[in-house]
Amino acid sequence: MLRYLLFALLMLHGAIHLAGFFTPVAGRVMAMDKAPGIYWAACSALFGLTSLLLILHEKHWAWVALLAVVSSQVLIASAWEQARFGTILNAMIVVVILAALFVREAPVMFRD
């Protein structure tokens, strides 16, 4: 059950990152060749990859999740006024990741 809740949270956060890709810059939609938009889309893809690894029971999903959260927080810091509430989701994800990595009983939480 917790696995699917985390899956939903990761997918939601990844989808929200796509907003950074489509955010207007100087009155127009960001083009594909604009670096900030690509960073937001890449971070969204990292969250999608993490979700996939989690559902497929891959043992290294937590490390990919940590990479996604760190890159997410860097992007959030760069657009703090608009994206600051993403920090709450990142904190929730980090708590689960740390539990999965360092608490001996954590893998039991993620079994079906």
N, C-alpha and C positions, 0 to 999 in steps of 0.2 A: 504494500500500500504506500509506504513512504517513498519507495522508488518512483512510483508514478506521480506522486505529488512533486517530488524534486524534478522529474522530467518536465512536468507542466510549468514549473517555475523557471527552469532553464530555457524552455521554448518561448515563454512569454517575454523573458528578459532579452532573448535574442531578437524577437520580433520588434521589441521597443527600440533596439539599437538600429533597426532599419530606418527609423524616423530620422536619425542623424544623416543617413544617406540621402533622404529626400527633403531635408530642411532647406528652405529657400536661402540663397546667398545673394545678397544685393538684388532682391526682388525676383529671382528666377530659380527654378529647380536646379539643384546641383547636378552637373553633368558627370558622366561616368569617369571622365579623365581627371576629376578634381580629387586631390589627395585626401582631404578630410573625409569626404564621402566614402572613399574606398576603405579608409581605416574603420569607419563605423560598420560598413558592410562586412569587412573581414572579421570584426569582433562578433558580429551576428552569426557568421559562419562558424566561429569557434564555439559559440554556445550551442549551435545546432549539432556540431560534431560531438560535443560533450554529451548532449542528450542521447544521441545515437549510441555512443559507447556505453552509457549508463544502462540503456534498455537492453543492449546486447550482452550485458554482464561482463564487459571487458574490464580487466583489473586496473588499468591505468587511466580510467575516466577521471579520477580526482585530480591528477596532475594536469590534464588538459583543461579541466574546470578552473584550476588555479591560474593557469595562463590566461584563460578567458576573463576571469574576474580582475586580474591585475591590469590587463589591457583595457578592460571596460572602465576601471577606475581612472586610468590615465585619460581616457577620452572624456569621461564625466568631468574631471578636473579642468579640462580644456574648454568645456562649455558649461561651467558650473551654474550659471543663472538659469539655464533651461533644463539641465539634466541632473541637478543635485539630488533628486529623489531616487535616482538609480543607485545611489550609495546604500540605501536601505536594502534593496534587493541584493546587492553585492555582499553586504554584511550577513544577510540570512544564508546566502549560498556558502560563504566562507565558514560559517559555523558548522554547516552540514559536512563540508569537505574536511575540516579539521577533525570532526568526530569520526568520519570514515577512515581517515589516515592514522589517527593516533589513539583511538579508543578500541580496545581489544574486542568489545562486544558489538561495535558498529557494523561489521559485515552482516551480522544477524538481522539488523534493521532493514537491510536492503535485499534480503532473500524474499522470494515469492511464496 
